[in-house]
Structures are given as C-alpha cells and as structure tokens.
Amino acid sequence: MPLYKGARVLKTKSAGAYSQAQLQVEATPQDIVDFYKNAMTAKGWEPGMAMVQGNKGVLMFKQANRQLVFKVKGQGNTSSIDVTIISQ
C-alpha cells in the first residue's frame, strides 16, 4: 500500500488475518480518499464504497479474499487515517 506524501505512521498492530495502521497526514479527507481511490485501483483493488461527508471519509476495497478499509477523520489541515486489512 502506498503512503500518502508526508504521512506519519503512528501505530500498527496485527493479529492473525487482521492488520491495522494509524496514520497522520497534512491533507483533507477528500484529498486522502481521492488519492487512495486512484492508487489502490491502479494496484488491482476493486473499489467499493467511497464517501466524504464534512470532516470524515470512508473508502473500501476488495481483492481476492481480502478487504481493505480506510477511515479518515480531519481536523483543520490534519487528518488521521485508520487503515484495516482483513484476509478471509
């Protein structure tokens, strides 16, 4: 998975088929959703729901037996991103 330019990884955790990362980025939720929609589609992930409402955004993808979910929450010019990948 590509990192948004300037993204800082705050923490990661993994347990079995479940992995999660928390990132912080100097960008709006819309910028982040647009970036990952293009980047992950180019890497062969099938896009699902993509939504930005106010300072929150959600983006989902599927590839083979894996699901990838981005949850974005913005505050000012900074956004936090929770990325979860689940293998089934």
PDB file of N, CA, C and O in Angstrom:
ATOM      1  N   MET A   1       0.835  -1.176   0.000  1.00  0.00           N
ATOM      2  CA  MET A   1       0.000   0.000   0.000  1.00  0.00           C
ATOM      3  C   MET A   1       0.887   1.249   0.000  1.00  0.00           C
ATOM      4  O   MET A   1       1.780   1.363   0.839  1.00  0.00           O
ATOM      5  N   PRO A   2       0.661   2.164  -0.904  1.00  0.00           N
ATOM      6  CA  PRO A   2       1.451   3.398  -0.915  1.00  0.00           C
ATOM      7  C   PRO A   2       1.045   4.308   0.237  1.00  0.00           C
ATOM      8  O   PRO A   2      -0.108   4.307   0.670  1.00  0.00           O
ATOM      9  N   LEU A   3       1.995   5.076   0.721  1.00  0.00           N
ATOM     10  CA  LEU A   3       1.704   6.058   1.754  1.00  0.00           C
ATOM     11  C   LEU A   3       1.451   7.414   1.106  1.00  0.00           C
ATOM     12  O   LEU A   3       2.137   7.802   0.160  1.00  0.00           O
ATOM     13  N   TYR A   4       0.473   8.114   1.620  1.00  0.00           N
ATOM     14  CA  TYR A   4       0.209   9.476   1.176  1.00  0.00           C
ATOM     15  C   TYR A   4       1.455  10.309   1.474  1.00  0.00           C
ATOM     16  O   TYR A   4       2.098  10.107   2.505  1.00  0.00           O
ATOM     17  N   LYS A   5       1.802  11.236   0.592  1.00  0.00           N
ATOM     18  CA  LYS A   5       3.007  12.056   0.758  1.00  0.00           C
ATOM     19  C   LYS A   5       3.008  12.745   2.125  1.00  0.00           C
ATOM     20  O   LYS A   5       2.061  13.449   2.479  1.00  0.00           O
ATOM     21  N   GLY A   6       4.073  12.532   2.878  1.00  0.00           N
ATOM     22  CA  GLY A   6       4.224  13.155   4.180  1.00  0.00           C
ATOM     23  C   GLY A   6       3.512  12.441   5.310  1.00  0.00           C
ATOM     24  O   GLY A   6       3.508  12.930   6.439  1.00  0.00           O
ATOM     25  N   ALA A   7       2.909  11.290   5.033  1.00  0.00           N
ATOM     26  CA  ALA A   7       2.181  10.554   6.071  1.00  0.00           C
ATOM     27  C   ALA A   7       3.131  10.041   7.141  1.00  0.00           C
ATOM     28  O   ALA A   7       4.240   9.593   6.850  1.00  0.00           O
ATOM     29  N   ARG A   8       2.672  10.117   8.386  1.00  0.00           N
ATOM     30  CA  ARG A   8       3.427   9.571   9.504  1.00  0.00           C
ATOM     31  C   ARG A   8       2.656   8.384  10.066  1.00  0.00           C
ATOM     32  O   ARG A   8       1.462   8.492  10.344  1.00  0.00           O
ATOM     33  N   VAL A   9       3.332   7.259  10.234  1.00  0.00           N
ATOM     34  CA  VAL A   9       2.715   6.079  10.827  1.00  0.00           C
ATOM     35  C   VAL A   9       2.782   6.243  12.342  1.00  0.00           C
ATOM     36  O   VAL A   9       3.866   6.330  12.919  1.00  0.00           O
ATOM     37  N   LEU A  10       1.611   6.286  12.980  1.00  0.00           N
ATOM     38  CA  LEU A  10       1.555   6.471  14.430  1.00  0.00           C
ATOM     39  C   LEU A  10       1.611   5.141  15.173  1.00  0.00           C
ATOM     40  O   LEU A  10       2.279   5.027  16.201  1.00  0.00           O
ATOM     41  N   LYS A  11       0.908   4.137  14.650  1.00  0.00           N
ATOM     42  CA  LYS A  11       0.977   2.808  15.261  1.00  0.00           C
ATOM     43  C   LYS A  11       0.461   1.756  14.291  1.00  0.00           C
ATOM     44  O   LYS A  11      -0.288   2.058  13.362  1.00  0.00           O
ATOM     45  N   THR A  12       0.872   0.530  14.522  1.00  0.00           N
ATOM     46  CA  THR A  12       0.407  -0.611  13.736  1.00  0.00           C
ATOM     47  C   THR A  12       0.133  -1.764  14.690  1.00  0.00           C
ATOM     48  O   THR A  12       0.721  -1.846  15.768  1.00  0.00           O
ATOM     49  N   LYS A  13      -0.756  -2.644  14.287  1.00  0.00           N
ATOM     50  CA  LYS A  13      -0.989  -3.871  15.035  1.00  0.00           C
ATOM     51  C   LYS A  13      -1.507  -4.930  14.081  1.00  0.00           C
ATOM     52  O   LYS A  13      -2.111  -4.629  13.052  1.00  0.00           O
ATOM     53  N   SER A  14      -1.256  -6.165  14.447  1.00  0.00           N
ATOM     54  CA  SER A  14      -1.646  -7.277  13.598  1.00  0.00           C
ATOM     55  C   SER A  14      -2.009  -8.462  14.473  1.00  0.00           C
ATOM     56  O   SER A  14      -1.347  -8.735  15.474  1.00  0.00           O
ATOM     57  N   ALA A  15      -3.059  -9.159  14.090  1.00  0.00           N
ATOM     58  CA  ALA A  15      -3.486 -10.357  14.812  1.00  0.00           C
ATOM     59  C   ALA A  15      -4.150 -11.304  13.819  1.00  0.00           C
ATOM     60  O   ALA A  15      -5.278 -11.073  13.385  1.00  0.00           O
ATOM     61  N   GLY A  16      -3.450 -12.355  13.469  1.00  0.00           N
ATOM     62  CA  GLY A  16      -3.999 -13.326  12.526  1.00  0.00           C
ATOM     63  C   GLY A  16      -4.286 -12.708  11.171  1.00  0.00           C
ATOM     64  O   GLY A  16      -3.385 -12.195  10.507  1.00  0.00           O
ATOM     65  N   ALA A  17      -5.547 -12.760  10.764  1.00  0.00           N
ATOM     66  CA  ALA A  17      -5.951 -12.273   9.444  1.00  0.00           C
ATOM     67  C   ALA A  17      -6.274 -10.784   9.440  1.00  0.00           C
ATOM     68  O   ALA A  17      -6.776 -10.259   8.446  1.00  0.00           O
ATOM     69  N   TYR A  18      -5.990 -10.106  10.542  1.00  0.00           N
ATOM     70  CA  TYR A  18      -6.384  -8.716  10.717  1.00  0.00           C
ATOM     71  C   TYR A  18      -5.144  -7.857  10.963  1.00  0.00           C
ATOM     72  O   TYR A  18      -4.336  -8.163  11.839  1.00  0.00           O
ATOM     73  N   SER A  19      -4.997  -6.786  10.190  1.00  0.00           N
ATOM     74  CA  SER A  19      -3.898  -5.833  10.395  1.00  0.00           C
ATOM     75  C   SER A  19      -4.459  -4.428  10.345  1.00  0.00           C
ATOM     76  O   SER A  19      -5.388  -4.141   9.590  1.00  0.00           O
ATOM     77  N   GLN A  20      -3.882  -3.548  11.163  1.00  0.00           N
ATOM     78  CA  GLN A  20      -4.361  -2.173  11.207  1.00  0.00           C
ATOM     79  C   GLN A  20      -3.188  -1.220  11.370  1.00  0.00           C
ATOM     80  O   GLN A  20      -2.192  -1.540  12.019  1.00  0.00           O
ATOM     81  N   ALA A  21      -3.324  -0.043  10.767  1.00  0.00           N
ATOM     82  CA  ALA A  21      -2.329   1.014  10.921  1.00  0.00           C
ATOM     83  C   ALA A  21      -3.063   2.324  11.122  1.00  0.00           C
ATOM     84  O   ALA A  21      -4.154   2.538  10.593  1.00  0.00           O
ATOM     85  N   GLN A  22      -2.439   3.195  11.897  1.00  0.00           N
ATOM     86  CA  GLN A  22      -2.981   4.537  12.085  1.00  0.00           C
ATOM     87  C   GLN A  22      -1.953   5.527  11.561  1.00  0.00           C
ATOM     88  O   GLN A  22      -0.788   5.502  11.958  1.00  0.00           O
ATOM     89  N   LEU A  23      -2.400   6.399  10.664  1.00  0.00           N
ATOM     90  CA  LEU A  23      -1.530   7.373  10.021  1.00  0.00           C
ATOM     91  C   LEU A  23      -2.012   8.785  10.329  1.00  0.00           C
ATOM     92  O   LEU A  23      -3.177   8.996  10.666  1.00  0.00           O
ATOM     93  N   GLN A  24      -1.104   9.747  10.209  1.00  0.00           N
ATOM     94  CA  GLN A  24      -1.468  11.154  10.309  1.00  0.00           C
ATOM     95  C   GLN A  24      -0.912  11.865   9.076  1.00  0.00           C
ATOM     96  O   GLN A  24       0.240  11.658   8.694  1.00  0.00           O
ATOM     97  N   VAL A  25      -1.743  12.702   8.463  1.00  0.00           N
ATOM     98  CA  VAL A  25      -1.406  13.333   7.192  1.00  0.00           C
ATOM     99  C   VAL A  25      -1.838  14.797   7.202  1.00  0.00           C
ATOM    100  O   VAL A  25      -2.867  15.149   7.778  1.00  0.00           O
ATOM    101  N   GLU A  26      -1.038  15.639   6.559  1.00  0.00           N
ATOM    102  CA  GLU A  26      -1.414  17.043   6.351  1.00  0.00           C
ATOM    103  C   GLU A  26      -2.210  17.120   5.050  1.00  0.00           C
ATOM    104  O   GLU A  26      -1.665  17.466   4.002  1.00  0.00           O
ATOM    105  N   ALA A  27      -3.499  16.796   5.123  1.00  0.00           N
ATOM    106  CA  ALA A  27      -4.377  16.808   3.949  1.00  0.00           C
ATOM    107  C   ALA A  27      -5.826  16.728   4.414  1.00  0.00           C
ATOM    108  O   ALA A  27      -6.099  16.367   5.558  1.00  0.00           O
ATOM    109  N   THR A  28      -6.736  17.063   3.533  1.00  0.00           N
ATOM    110  CA  THR A  28      -8.163  16.963   3.853  1.00  0.00           C
ATOM    111  C   THR A  28      -8.650  15.532   3.624  1.00  0.00           C
ATOM    112  O   THR A  28      -8.020  14.781   2.880  1.00  0.00           O
ATOM    113  N   PRO A  29      -9.752  15.150   4.248  1.00  0.00           N
ATOM    114  CA  PRO A  29     -10.318  13.826   3.982  1.00  0.00           C
ATOM    115  C   PRO A  29     -10.594  13.589   2.496  1.00  0.00           C
ATOM    116  O   PRO A  29     -10.376  12.485   1.997  1.00  0.00           O
ATOM    117  N   GLN A  30     -11.072  14.617   1.781  1.00  0.00           N
ATOM    118  CA  GLN A  30     -11.343  14.457   0.348  1.00  0.00           C
ATOM    119  C   GLN A  30     -10.064  14.162  -0.427  1.00  0.00           C
ATOM    120  O   GLN A  30     -10.058  13.294  -1.300  1.00  0.00           O
ATOM    121  N   ASP A  31      -8.981  14.874  -0.119  1.00  0.00           N
ATOM    122  CA  ASP A  31      -7.701  14.627  -0.788  1.00  0.00           C
ATOM    123  C   ASP A  31      -7.233  13.189  -0.553  1.00  0.00           C
ATOM    124  O   ASP A  31      -6.743  12.530  -1.470  1.00  0.00           O
ATOM    125  N   ILE A  32      -7.388  12.718   0.664  1.00  0.00           N
ATOM    126  CA  ILE A  32      -6.937  11.367   1.020  1.00  0.00           C
ATOM    127  C   ILE A  32      -7.773  10.306   0.321  1.00  0.00           C
ATOM    128  O   ILE A  32      -7.228   9.355  -0.238  1.00  0.00           O
ATOM    129  N   VAL A  33      -9.095  10.462   0.349  1.00  0.00           N
ATOM    130  CA  VAL A  33      -9.970   9.499  -0.326  1.00  0.00           C
ATOM    131  C   VAL A  33      -9.667   9.466  -1.825  1.00  0.00           C
ATOM    132  O   VAL A  33      -9.593   8.388  -2.414  1.00  0.00           O
ATOM    133  N   ASP A  34      -9.492  10.631  -2.445  1.00  0.00           N
ATOM    134  CA  ASP A  34      -9.168  10.677  -3.879  1.00  0.00           C
ATOM    135  C   ASP A  34      -7.842   9.976  -4.166  1.00  0.00           C
ATOM    136  O   ASP A  34      -7.737   9.207  -5.122  1.00  0.00           O
ATOM    137  N   PHE A  35      -6.833  10.242  -3.341  1.00  0.00           N
ATOM    138  CA  PHE A  35      -5.511   9.628  -3.536  1.00  0.00           C
ATOM    139  C   PHE A  35      -5.599   8.106  -3.464  1.00  0.00           C
ATOM    140  O   PHE A  35      -5.127   7.415  -4.366  1.00  0.00           O
ATOM    141  N   TYR A  36      -6.194   7.586  -2.405  1.00  0.00           N
ATOM    142  CA  TYR A  36      -6.230   6.130  -2.237  1.00  0.00           C
ATOM    143  C   TYR A  36      -7.178   5.448  -3.219  1.00  0.00           C
ATOM    144  O   TYR A  36      -6.952   4.298  -3.595  1.00  0.00           O
ATOM    145  N   LYS A  37      -8.223   6.132  -3.632  1.00  0.00           N
ATOM    146  CA  LYS A  37      -9.114   5.552  -4.646  1.00  0.00           C
ATOM    147  C   LYS A  37      -8.336   5.312  -5.935  1.00  0.00           C
ATOM    148  O   LYS A  37      -8.463   4.249  -6.542  1.00  0.00           O
ATOM    149  N   ASN A  38      -7.535   6.282  -6.360  1.00  0.00           N
ATOM    150  CA  ASN A  38      -6.727   6.137  -7.571  1.00  0.00           C
ATOM    151  C   ASN A  38      -5.580   5.157  -7.380  1.00  0.00           C
ATOM    152  O   ASN A  38      -5.346   4.297  -8.229  1.00  0.00           O
ATOM    153  N   ALA A  39      -4.858   5.285  -6.260  1.00  0.00           N
ATOM    154  CA  ALA A  39      -3.667   4.455  -6.032  1.00  0.00           C
ATOM    155  C   ALA A  39      -4.009   2.982  -5.884  1.00  0.00           C
ATOM    156  O   ALA A  39      -3.321   2.132  -6.450  1.00  0.00           O
ATOM    157  N   MET A  40      -5.059   2.661  -5.133  1.00  0.00           N
ATOM    158  CA  MET A  40      -5.385   1.258  -4.891  1.00  0.00           C
ATOM    159  C   MET A  40      -6.070   0.617  -6.097  1.00  0.00           C
ATOM    160  O   MET A  40      -5.881  -0.571  -6.356  1.00  0.00           O
ATOM    161  N   THR A  41      -6.858   1.387  -6.830  1.00  0.00           N
ATOM    162  CA  THR A  41      -7.461   0.870  -8.064  1.00  0.00           C
ATOM    163  C   THR A  41      -6.361   0.531  -9.071  1.00  0.00           C
ATOM    164  O   THR A  41      -6.449  -0.482  -9.765  1.00  0.00           O
ATOM    165  N   ALA A  42      -5.332   1.365  -9.154  1.00  0.00           N
ATOM    166  CA  ALA A  42      -4.202   1.113 -10.057  1.00  0.00           C
ATOM    167  C   ALA A  42      -3.432  -0.145  -9.655  1.00  0.00           C
ATOM    168  O   ALA A  42      -2.769  -0.757 -10.493  1.00  0.00           O
ATOM    169  N   LYS A  43      -3.513  -0.537  -8.381  1.00  0.00           N
ATOM    170  CA  LYS A  43      -2.829  -1.740  -7.912  1.00  0.00           C
ATOM    171  C   LYS A  43      -3.722  -2.981  -7.971  1.00  0.00           C
ATOM    172  O   LYS A  43      -3.366  -4.028  -7.430  1.00  0.00           O
ATOM    173  N   GLY A  44      -4.888  -2.866  -8.630  1.00  0.00           N
ATOM    174  CA  GLY A  44      -5.739  -4.027  -8.841  1.00  0.00           C
ATOM    175  C   GLY A  44      -6.808  -4.258  -7.787  1.00  0.00           C
ATOM    176  O   GLY A  44      -7.482  -5.288  -7.812  1.00  0.00           O
ATOM    177  N   TRP A  45      -6.976  -3.322  -6.860  1.00  0.00           N
ATOM    178  CA  TRP A  45      -8.023  -3.454  -5.855  1.00  0.00           C
ATOM    179  C   TRP A  45      -9.337  -2.961  -6.445  1.00  0.00           C
ATOM    180  O   TRP A  45      -9.362  -1.945  -7.140  1.00  0.00           O
ATOM    181  N   GLU A  46     -10.427  -3.670  -6.174  1.00  0.00           N
ATOM    182  CA  GLU A  46     -11.747  -3.304  -6.681  1.00  0.00           C
ATOM    183  C   GLU A  46     -12.396  -2.327  -5.700  1.00  0.00           C
ATOM    184  O   GLU A  46     -12.618  -2.682  -4.542  1.00  0.00           O
ATOM    185  N   PRO A  47     -12.703  -1.105  -6.140  1.00  0.00           N
ATOM    186  CA  PRO A  47     -13.283  -0.128  -5.222  1.00  0.00           C
ATOM    187  C   PRO A  47     -14.706  -0.484  -4.834  1.00  0.00           C
ATOM    188  O   PRO A  47     -15.478  -1.009  -5.636  1.00  0.00           O
ATOM    189  N   GLY A  48     -15.032  -0.188  -3.594  1.00  0.00           N
ATOM    190  CA  GLY A  48     -16.396  -0.338  -3.085  1.00  0.00           C
ATOM    191  C   GLY A  48     -16.911   1.039  -2.725  1.00  0.00           C
ATOM    192  O   GLY A  48     -16.836   1.973  -3.525  1.00  0.00           O
ATOM    193  N   MET A  49     -17.428   1.157  -1.531  1.00  0.00           N
ATOM    194  CA  MET A  49     -17.982   2.437  -1.081  1.00  0.00           C
ATOM    195  C   MET A  49     -16.875   3.480  -0.925  1.00  0.00           C
ATOM    196  O   MET A  49     -15.794   3.187  -0.413  1.00  0.00           O
ATOM    197  N   ALA A  50     -17.162   4.687  -1.372  1.00  0.00           N
ATOM    198  CA  ALA A  50     -16.265   5.829  -1.179  1.00  0.00           C
ATOM    199  C   ALA A  50     -17.150   7.021  -0.834  1.00  0.00           C
ATOM    200  O   ALA A  50     -18.038   7.397  -1.600  1.00  0.00           O
ATOM    201  N   MET A  51     -16.889   7.612   0.344  1.00  0.00           N
ATOM    202  CA  MET A  51     -17.755   8.687   0.781  1.00  0.00           C
ATOM    203  C   MET A  51     -16.971   9.680   1.625  1.00  0.00           C
ATOM    204  O   MET A  51     -16.151   9.291   2.457  1.00  0.00           O
ATOM    205  N   VAL A  52     -17.229  10.953   1.407  1.00  0.00           N
ATOM    206  CA  VAL A  52     -16.694  12.003   2.264  1.00  0.00           C
ATOM    207  C   VAL A  52     -17.868  12.879   2.664  1.00  0.00           C
ATOM    208  O   VAL A  52     -18.622  13.359   1.817  1.00  0.00           O
ATOM    209  N   GLN A  53     -18.008  13.079   3.965  1.00  0.00           N
ATOM    210  CA  GLN A  53     -19.077  13.930   4.470  1.00  0.00           C
ATOM    211  C   GLN A  53     -18.498  14.795   5.569  1.00  0.00           C
ATOM    212  O   GLN A  53     -18.137  14.300   6.637  1.00  0.00           O
ATOM    213  N   GLY A  54     -18.410  16.087   5.305  1.00  0.00           N
ATOM    214  CA  GLY A  54     -17.818  17.000   6.281  1.00  0.00           C
ATOM    215  C   GLY A  54     -16.355  16.672   6.499  1.00  0.00           C
ATOM    216  O   GLY A  54     -15.569  16.663   5.552  1.00  0.00           O
ATOM    217  N   ASN A  55     -15.984  16.400   7.752  1.00  0.00           N
ATOM    218  CA  ASN A  55     -14.584  16.113   8.076  1.00  0.00           C
ATOM    219  C   ASN A  55     -14.299  14.625   8.207  1.00  0.00           C
ATOM    220  O   ASN A  55     -13.294  14.240   8.803  1.00  0.00           O
ATOM    221  N   LYS A  56     -15.177  13.776   7.655  1.00  0.00           N
ATOM    222  CA  LYS A  56     -14.980  12.321   7.735  1.00  0.00           C
ATOM    223  C   LYS A  56     -15.089  11.694   6.354  1.00  0.00           C
ATOM    224  O   LYS A  56     -15.832  12.165   5.493  1.00  0.00           O
ATOM    225  N   GLY A  57     -14.334  10.624   6.168  1.00  0.00           N
ATOM    226  CA  GLY A  57     -14.390   9.887   4.912  1.00  0.00           C
ATOM    227  C   GLY A  57     -14.208   8.403   5.147  1.00  0.00           C
ATOM    228  O   GLY A  57     -13.576   7.988   6.119  1.00  0.00           O
ATOM    229  N   VAL A  58     -14.769   7.602   4.245  1.00  0.00           N
ATOM    230  CA  VAL A  58     -14.639   6.145   4.293  1.00  0.00           C
ATOM    231  C   VAL A  58     -14.394   5.660   2.874  1.00  0.00           C
ATOM    232  O   VAL A  58     -14.987   6.162   1.919  1.00  0.00           O
ATOM    233  N   LEU A  59     -13.521   4.685   2.753  1.00  0.00           N
ATOM    234  CA  LEU A  59     -13.185   4.112   1.448  1.00  0.00           C
ATOM    235  C   LEU A  59     -12.953   2.625   1.639  1.00  0.00           C
ATOM    236  O   LEU A  59     -12.197   2.226   2.524  1.00  0.00           O
ATOM    237  N   MET A  60     -13.597   1.792   0.812  1.00  0.00           N
ATOM    238  CA  MET A  60     -13.466   0.335   0.932  1.00  0.00           C
ATOM    239  C   MET A  60     -13.031  -0.278  -0.394  1.00  0.00           C
ATOM    240  O   MET A  60     -13.393   0.201  -1.469  1.00  0.00           O
ATOM    241  N   PHE A  61     -12.246  -1.348  -0.293  1.00  0.00           N
ATOM    242  CA  PHE A  61     -11.774  -2.097  -1.463  1.00  0.00           C
ATOM    243  C   PHE A  61     -11.834  -3.583  -1.196  1.00  0.00           C
ATOM    244  O   PHE A  61     -11.852  -4.025  -0.047  1.00  0.00           O
ATOM    245  N   LYS A  62     -11.867  -4.365  -2.293  1.00  0.00           N
ATOM    246  CA  LYS A  62     -11.759  -5.824  -2.217  1.00  0.00           C
ATOM    247  C   LYS A  62     -10.733  -6.292  -3.237  1.00  0.00           C
ATOM    248  O   LYS A  62     -10.597  -5.706  -4.311  1.00  0.00           O
ATOM    249  N   GLN A  63     -10.017  -7.351  -2.892  1.00  0.00           N
ATOM    250  CA  GLN A  63      -9.109  -8.006  -3.828  1.00  0.00           C
ATOM    251  C   GLN A  63      -8.995  -9.459  -3.387  1.00  0.00           C
ATOM    252  O   GLN A  63      -8.546  -9.747  -2.278  1.00  0.00           O
ATOM    253  N   ALA A  64      -9.405 -10.369  -4.264  1.00  0.00           N
ATOM    254  CA  ALA A  64      -9.410 -11.804  -3.952  1.00  0.00           C
ATOM    255  C   ALA A  64     -10.136 -12.002  -2.623  1.00  0.00           C
ATOM    256  O   ALA A  64     -11.312 -11.655  -2.511  1.00  0.00           O
ATOM    257  N   ASN A  65      -9.466 -12.548  -1.627  1.00  0.00           N
ATOM    258  CA  ASN A  65     -10.117 -12.822  -0.339  1.00  0.00           C
ATOM    259  C   ASN A  65      -9.748 -11.784   0.726  1.00  0.00           C
ATOM    260  O   ASN A  65      -9.754 -12.088   1.919  1.00  0.00           O
ATOM    261  N   ARG A  66      -9.426 -10.563   0.296  1.00  0.00           N
ATOM    262  CA  ARG A  66      -9.028  -9.517   1.243  1.00  0.00           C
ATOM    263  C   ARG A  66      -9.929  -8.291   1.119  1.00  0.00           C
ATOM    264  O   ARG A  66     -10.400  -7.957   0.032  1.00  0.00           O
ATOM    265  N   GLN A  67     -10.157  -7.631   2.247  1.00  0.00           N
ATOM    266  CA  GLN A  67     -10.881  -6.370   2.288  1.00  0.00           C
ATOM    267  C   GLN A  67      -9.960  -5.318   2.881  1.00  0.00           C
ATOM    268  O   GLN A  67      -9.197  -5.596   3.806  1.00  0.00           O
ATOM    269  N   LEU A  68     -10.038  -4.120   2.346  1.00  0.00           N
ATOM    270  CA  LEU A  68      -9.223  -3.002   2.797  1.00  0.00           C
ATOM    271  C   LEU A  68     -10.152  -1.827   3.075  1.00  0.00           C
ATOM    272  O   LEU A  68     -10.950  -1.441   2.220  1.00  0.00           O
ATOM    273  N   VAL A  69     -10.043  -1.256   4.285  1.00  0.00           N
ATOM    274  CA  VAL A  69     -10.924  -0.162   4.684  1.00  0.00           C
ATOM    275  C   VAL A  69     -10.088   1.016   5.181  1.00  0.00           C
ATOM    276  O   VAL A  69      -9.204   0.856   6.022  1.00  0.00           O
ATOM    277  N   PHE A  70     -10.383   2.192   4.650  1.00  0.00           N
ATOM    278  CA  PHE A  70      -9.763   3.441   5.097  1.00  0.00           C
ATOM    279  C   PHE A  70     -10.849   4.268   5.782  1.00  0.00           C
ATOM    280  O   PHE A  70     -11.901   4.522   5.196  1.00  0.00           O
ATOM    281  N   LYS A  71     -10.596   4.686   7.016  1.00  0.00           N
ATOM    282  CA  LYS A  71     -11.490   5.608   7.719  1.00  0.00           C
ATOM    283  C   LYS A  71     -10.675   6.863   8.010  1.00  0.00           C
ATOM    284  O   LYS A  71      -9.623   6.804   8.647  1.00  0.00           O
ATOM    285  N   VAL A  72     -11.177   7.991   7.536  1.00  0.00           N
ATOM    286  CA  VAL A  72     -10.439   9.253   7.626  1.00  0.00           C
ATOM    287  C   VAL A  72     -11.226  10.240   8.483  1.00  0.00           C
ATOM    288  O   VAL A  72     -12.440  10.381   8.338  1.00  0.00           O
ATOM    289  N   LYS A  73     -10.516  10.915   9.368  1.00  0.00           N
ATOM    290  CA  LYS A  73     -11.139  11.962  10.185  1.00  0.00           C
ATOM    291  C   LYS A  73     -10.236  13.180  10.155  1.00  0.00           C
ATOM    292  O   LYS A  73      -9.072  13.109  10.551  1.00  0.00           O
ATOM    293  N   GLY A  74     -10.772  14.296   9.687  1.00  0.00           N
ATOM    294  CA  GLY A  74      -9.986  15.524   9.566  1.00  0.00           C
ATOM    295  C   GLY A  74     -10.258  16.500  10.688  1.00  0.00           C
ATOM    296  O   GLY A  74     -11.353  16.552  11.249  1.00  0.00           O
ATOM    297  N   GLN A  75      -9.228  17.277  11.001  1.00  0.00           N
ATOM    298  CA  GLN A  75      -9.359  18.377  11.949  1.00  0.00           C
ATOM    299  C   GLN A  75      -8.414  19.477  11.485  1.00  0.00           C
ATOM    300  O   GLN A  75      -7.195  19.340  11.586  1.00  0.00           O
ATOM    301  N   GLY A  76      -8.973  20.554  10.982  1.00  0.00           N
ATOM    302  CA  GLY A  76      -8.149  21.603  10.405  1.00  0.00           C
ATOM    303  C   GLY A  76      -7.474  21.084   9.141  1.00  0.00           C
ATOM    304  O   GLY A  76      -8.137  20.517   8.273  1.00  0.00           O
ATOM    305  N   ASN A  77      -6.154  21.274   9.029  1.00  0.00           N
ATOM    306  CA  ASN A  77      -5.402  20.799   7.865  1.00  0.00           C
ATOM    307  C   ASN A  77      -4.794  19.421   8.080  1.00  0.00           C
ATOM    308  O   ASN A  77      -4.036  18.945   7.235  1.00  0.00           O
ATOM    309  N   THR A  78      -5.116  18.769   9.203  1.00  0.00           N
ATOM    310  CA  THR A  78      -4.539  17.471   9.521  1.00  0.00           C
ATOM    311  C   THR A  78      -5.643  16.422   9.563  1.00  0.00           C
ATOM    312  O   THR A  78      -6.745  16.681  10.046  1.00  0.00           O
ATOM    313  N   SER A  79      -5.331  15.233   9.051  1.00  0.00           N
ATOM    314  CA  SER A  79      -6.285  14.126   9.091  1.00  0.00           C
ATOM    315  C   SER A  79      -5.612  12.898   9.666  1.00  0.00           C
ATOM    316  O   SER A  79      -4.418  12.669   9.472  1.00  0.00           O
ATOM    317  N   SER A  80      -6.405  12.115  10.377  1.00  0.00           N
ATOM    318  CA  SER A  80      -5.922  10.804  10.822  1.00  0.00           C
ATOM    319  C   SER A  80      -6.612   9.757   9.959  1.00  0.00           C
ATOM    320  O   SER A  80      -7.776   9.896   9.584  1.00  0.00           O
ATOM    321  N   ILE A  81      -5.860   8.706   9.656  1.00  0.00           N
ATOM    322  CA  ILE A  81      -6.367   7.631   8.801  1.00  0.00           C
ATOM    323  C   ILE A  81      -6.194   6.319   9.546  1.00  0.00           C
ATOM    324  O   ILE A  81      -5.093   5.979   9.979  1.00  0.00           O
ATOM    325  N   ASP A  82      -7.294   5.583   9.691  1.00  0.00           N
ATOM    326  CA  ASP A  82      -7.228   4.213  10.214  1.00  0.00           C
ATOM    327  C   ASP A  82      -7.376   3.292   9.016  1.00  0.00           C
ATOM    328  O   ASP A  82      -8.386   3.333   8.314  1.00  0.00           O
ATOM    329  N   VAL A  83      -6.371   2.463   8.785  1.00  0.00           N
ATOM    330  CA  VAL A  83      -6.353   1.530   7.664  1.00  0.00           C
ATOM    331  C   VAL A  83      -6.452   0.129   8.226  1.00  0.00           C
ATOM    332  O   VAL A  83      -5.657  -0.254   9.085  1.00  0.00           O
ATOM    333  N   THR A  84      -7.421  -0.642   7.753  1.00  0.00           N
ATOM    334  CA  THR A  84      -7.602  -2.011   8.213  1.00  0.00           C
ATOM    335  C   THR A  84      -7.635  -2.938   7.004  1.00  0.00           C
ATOM    336  O   THR A  84      -8.322  -2.664   6.020  1.00  0.00           O
ATOM    337  N   ILE A  85      -6.889  -4.033   7.084  1.00  0.00           N
ATOM    338  CA  ILE A  85      -6.955  -5.070   6.055  1.00  0.00           C
ATOM    339  C   ILE A  85      -7.322  -6.377   6.727  1.00  0.00           C
ATOM    340  O   ILE A  85      -6.743  -6.761   7.743  1.00  0.00           O
ATOM    341  N   ILE A  86      -8.298  -7.053   6.136  1.00  0.00           N
ATOM    342  CA  ILE A  86      -8.788  -8.309   6.671  1.00  0.00           C
ATOM    343  C   ILE A  86      -8.686  -9.362   5.582  1.00  0.00           C
ATOM    344  O   ILE A  86      -9.222  -9.185   4.488  1.00  0.00           O
ATOM    345  N   SER A  87      -7.994 -10.463   5.881  1.00  0.00           N
ATOM    346  CA  SER A  87      -7.920 -11.609   4.962  1.00  0.00           C
ATOM    347  C   SER A  87      -8.918 -12.637   5.419  1.00  0.00           C
ATOM    348  O   SER A  87      -9.012 -12.938   6.609  1.00  0.00           O
ATOM    349  N   GLN A  88      -9.670 -13.181   4.471  1.00  0.00           N
ATOM    350  CA  GLN A  88     -10.708 -14.160   4.832  1.00  0.00           C
ATOM    351  C   GLN A  88     -10.294 -15.559   4.479  1.00  0.00           C
ATOM    352  O   GLN A  88     -11.048 -16.503   4.714  1.00  0.00           O
TER     353      GLN A  88
END
